[in-house]
Amino acid sequence: MPHSSTITARRQRLAAVGVCLLLATLCGCGGRHGEQSTVVARVNGHAILRSALDVARASARLSGRVPSDAQLLRLLIDRELVREEALRLGVTVSPAAVDARLAAVTKEAGGAAALAADLKSAGLDEAALRDAVQQVLLSESLQDRKFGAIRASRAQSLAYFRRHRALFRRAPSVELADIVVRNQASAAIVLRRLKQGQPFAAAAQQFSRDRESAVSGGVMGWVLVASLPRPLAAVAAKLAAGAMSAPVNAPGGVYILKLLGRREGRQFSFAHVASEISHELTSRRRSASLAAWVRQSRAQADVEIIK
């Protein structure tokens, strides 16, 4: 839909992909694809190349962050220490695990085409993303190996749930398809075609100005009712599953909506989310322990910064 929520969603998608890359490409200290590059630092004799900084900087742009080269270099040093420790302990990541995480990243990005466009906008490629995901998984596996004894208790999980109950409330959402046209006259033409039997998807592809959804037959996917412009939210809240709306004036044009599905709001019980909370709290505590280990290791490592 061509309104502010679409822009916000794209920014969130870019940030999600960018954060993944920023966290992950910082783990790789060599050059990309064997290219020659200036050495900017050495950690226990292992070179960190200028090209690694370039990849990290591009990833930061994608996520909206603007760290300094000094900050990026320190993170590269830390991730090299992680790599060395993983090698020492025999911690590895399987190609299947990388494929599974890549699939999740691709879905979060809005599909393969959207992900490719996002990477291209930052001057990155799919090979860089794969390397990045592999390094993220390596860090996660290392923290589980070193700090596997750390686990969040049921009491800690329950306390978190009680403090953050709103996080576990599902807002009402709807699955919509839309056809967006310029004015009411155009909407009347579309309605006439629909009443004559033209499928909604075909009409969306033929008439809709919302080209992003038109290519999928007008399907927008699941959206929070509260995220829609007020006129559309009011209509979507009353539509029955499978029903189409009358033309609605809203930002971006005149809309004809079709309701594909509805999810009512719900407050989840602790029993429903206990496992999820425990996993998240455990991951946070292990990550904090790994970060503390990295700080200590950095202080003891042979680190040379090359000006």
C-alpha positions in Angstrom: 0.0 0.0 0.0 1.5 3.4 -0.9 1.2 5.0 2.5 3.5 5.7 5.5 3.3 2.2 6.9 4.8 0.8 3.7 7.8 3.2 4.1 8.1 2.2 7.8 8.0 -1.5 6.9 10.8 -1.0 4.3 12.9 0.9 6.8 12.4 -1.9 9.3 13.3 -4.5 6.7 16.5 -2.7 5.7 17.4 -2.4 9.4 16.8 -6.1 10.0 19.0 -7.1 7.1 21.6 -4.4 7.9 21.9 -5.4 11.5 22.4 -9.0 10.6 25.2 -8.0 8.2 26.7 -5.5 10.5 26.9 -8.0 13.4 28.1 -10.7 11.1 30.5 -9.3 8.6 32.4 -7.9 11.5 33.3 -11.5 12.2 35.2 -11.9 9.0 38.6 -10.4 9.0 39.9 -11.5 5.6 39.3 -9.8 2.3 36.3 -10.6 0.1 36.7 -13.3 -2.5 40.5 -13.4 -2.2 41.0 -9.8 -3.3 44.2 -7.9 -2.2 43.8 -5.4 0.6 45.8 -3.3 3.0 46.4 -4.8 6.4 45.0 -2.5 9.1 45.6 -4.6 12.2 46.9 -8.0 13.4 45.5 -10.1 16.2 47.8 -12.8 17.5 49.5 -12.6 14.1 46.3 -12.8 12.0 45.7 -10.0 9.6 42.6 -7.8 9.5 42.3 -6.2 6.1 41.0 -2.9 4.9 38.4 -4.7 2.8 36.8 -6.1 6.0 36.3 -2.5 7.2 34.8 -1.6 3.9 32.2 -4.5 4.1 31.4 -3.5 7.7 30.9 0.1 6.8 28.6 -0.8 4.0 26.6 -3.0 6.4 26.4 -0.2 8.8 24.9 2.1 6.1 22.2 -0.6 5.4 21.2 -0.8 9.1 21.2 3.0 9.5 24.2 3.0 11.9 27.2 5.2 11.5 30.0 3.8 13.7 33.5 5.2 13.3 36.3 3.2 11.7 37.9 2.9 15.2 34.7 1.3 16.5 34.4 -1.1 13.6 38.1 -2.1 13.9 37.7 -2.9 17.6 34.7 -5.1 16.7 36.7 -6.8 14.0 39.4 -7.5 16.6 36.8 -8.9 19.0 35.3 -11.2 16.3 38.8 -12.5 15.4 39.2 -13.5 19.0 35.9 -15.3 18.7 37.0 -17.1 15.5 40.3 -18.2 17.2 38.5 -19.6 20.2 35.9 -21.4 18.0 38.8 -23.0 16.1 40.6 -24.0 19.4 37.4 -25.7 20.7 36.5 -27.3 17.4 33.2 -25.3 17.1 31.9 -25.3 13.5 28.7 -24.4 11.7 27.1 -26.7 9.1 26.0 -25.6 5.6 22.5 -26.7 6.5 22.4 -24.3 9.5 23.6 -21.5 7.3 20.9 -22.3 4.7 18.2 -22.3 7.3 19.2 -18.9 8.8 19.5 -17.5 5.3 16.0 -18.6 4.6 14.8 -16.7 7.7 16.7 -13.6 6.8 15.3 -13.7 3.2 11.8 -14.0 4.6 12.4 -11.1 7.0 13.7 -9.0 4.1 10.4 -9.5 2.2 11.6 -12.2 -0.3 14.7 -12.9 -2.4 14.1 -10.0 -4.8 13.7 -7.5 -2.0 16.8 -8.8 -0.2 18.9 -8.6 -3.4 17.8 -5.0 -3.9 18.6 -4.1 -0.3 22.1 -5.7 -0.6 22.7 -3.9 -3.9 21.7 -0.6 -2.4 24.5 -1.0 0.1 27.1 -2.3 -2.4 27.0 -5.9 -1.0 26.3 -9.2 -2.5 24.8 -12.6 -1.6 28.2 -14.1 -1.0 28.9 -11.4 1.7 25.6 -12.2 3.3 26.3 -15.9 3.4 29.7 -15.3 5.0 28.0 -13.0 7.4 25.3 -15.5 8.5 28.0 -18.2 8.9 29.9 -16.0 11.3 26.8 -15.0 13.4 26.0 -18.7 13.8 29.6 -19.4 14.8 29.5 -16.8 17.5 26.1 -18.2 18.8 27.5 -21.8 18.8 30.7 -20.7 20.6 28.7 -18.9 23.4 26.6 -22.1 23.8 29.7 -24.2 24.0 31.5 -22.0 26.5 28.5 -21.0 28.6 26.0 -23.8 28.1 25.6 -24.2 31.9 24.0 -20.8 32.0 20.2 -21.1 31.8 17.3 -18.8 32.8 15.2 -20.2 35.6 11.4 -20.5 35.5 11.3 -17.8 38.2 13.3 -15.4 36.1 11.2 -16.1 33.1 8.0 -15.5 35.0 9.3 -12.3 36.5 10.1 -11.1 33.0 6.6 -12.0 31.8 5.0 -10.1 34.6 7.1 -7.0 33.9 6.6 -7.1 30.1 3.1 -8.6 29.8 2.3 -6.2 26.9 5.0 -7.7 24.8 3.0 -10.9 24.8 -0.3 -9.4 23.6 -1.2 -9.9 20.0 -2.9 -6.9 18.4 -5.8 -7.5 16.0 -4.5 -8.1 12.5 -6.0 -8.8 9.0 -4.8 -10.3 5.8 -5.8 -8.0 3.0 -5.7 -7.6 -0.7 -6.1 -4.2 -2.3 -6.7 -2.4 -5.5 -5.7 1.2 -5.5 -6.9 3.6 -8.2 -6.7 7.4 -8.7 -10.4 8.4 -8.2 -13.9 7.2 -7.6 -14.6 7.0 -11.3 -11.8 4.6 -11.8 -13.0 2.6 -8.8 -16.5 2.3 -10.3 -14.9 0.8 -13.5 -13.0 -1.8 -11.4 -16.1 -2.6 -9.4 -18.1 -3.2 -12.5 -15.4 -5.6 -13.8 -15.4 -7.5 -10.5 -19.2 -7.8 -10.5 -18.9 -9.2 -14.1 -16.7 -12.0 -12.7 -13.2 -10.7 -13.2 -11.0 -12.3 -10.4 -9.8 -9.8 -7.8 -6.2 -10.8 -8.4 -6.5 -10.2 -12.2 -8.1 -6.8 -11.5 -5.4 -5.8 -9.1 -2.7 -6.7 -11.7 -4.5 -4.7 -14.4 -5.7 -1.6 -12.5 -3.9 -1.1 -9.2 -1.5 1.7 -8.7 0.0 -0.2 -5.8 2.5 -2.0 -7.9 4.2 -3.7 -5.0 1.0 -5.6 -4.2 -0.3 -5.8 -7.7 2.3 -8.2 -8.8 1.0 -10.7 -6.2 -2.7 -10.1 -7.2 -3.2 -7.3 -4.7 -2.2 -9.4 -1.7 -0.7 -7.2 1.0 -0.2 -10.0 3.6 -1.0 -9.7 7.3 -1.0 -6.2 8.7 -2.0 -4.8 12.1 -5.4 -3.1 12.0 -3.9 -0.2 14.0 -1.2 0.4 11.4 -3.6 1.1 8.6 -4.8 4.7 7.8 -8.0 5.4 9.8 -10.4 5.1 6.9 -9.0 1.7 5.9 -8.8 0.5 9.5 -12.5 1.3 10.0 -13.5 -0.7 6.9 -11.2 -3.6 7.5 -12.5 -4.0 11.1 -16.0 -4.6 9.7 -15.3 -6.8 6.6 -16.3 -10.5 6.7 -13.7 -13.0 5.4 -13.8 -13.1 1.6 -15.8 -9.9 1.3 -14.9 -6.8 -0.7 -15.3 -3.2 0.4 -16.9 -0.3 -1.4 -14.4 2.2 -2.7 -12.6 4.0 0.2 -10.9 7.4 0.0 -7.5 7.2 1.9 -4.0 8.5 1.5 -2.6 7.4 -1.8 -5.9 7.1 -3.7 -9.2 5.2 -3.7 -9.0 1.7 -2.3 -11.0 -1.5 -2.8 -10.2 -4.0 -0.1 -10.7 -7.7 0.1 -10.4 -9.4 3.5 -8.6 -12.7 3.2 -8.3 -13.5 6.9 -8.6 -12.1 10.4 -6.7 -12.7 13.7 -8.4 -11.3 16.8 -6.3 -9.7 19.6 -5.1 -12.0 22.3 -3.2 -11.9 25.6 -0.9 -14.9 25.7 -0.6 -16.8 29.0 2.8 -17.5 30.6 2.4 -21.2 29.8 2.1 -20.3 26.1 5.3 -18.2 26.0 7.4 -19.6 28.8 9.7 -21.6 26.5 10.2 -18.5 24.3 11.1 -16.3 27.2 13.5 -18.8 28.7 15.3 -19.2 25.4 15.6 -15.4 25.0 16.8 -14.7 28.5 19.3 -17.6 28.3 20.6 -16.3 25.1 21.0 -12.8 26.5 22.9 -14.1 29.6 25.2 -16.3 27.5 25.8 -13.4 25.1 26.7 -11.1 28.0 29.1 -13.8 29.3 30.8 -14.1 25.8 31.1 -10.3 25.6 32.9 -10.3 29.0 35.2 -13.1 27.9 36.0 -11.2 24.7 36.9 -8.0 26.7 39.2 -10.0 28.9 40.8 -11.8 25.9 41.3 -8.5 24.1 43.3 -7.2 27.0 45.5 -10.3 26.9 45.8 -10.6 23.1 48.8 -9.5 20.9 47.0 -6.7 19.0 48.8 -4.5 16.6 47.0 -1.5 15.0 48.7 -0.5 11.7 48.3 3.2 11.0 
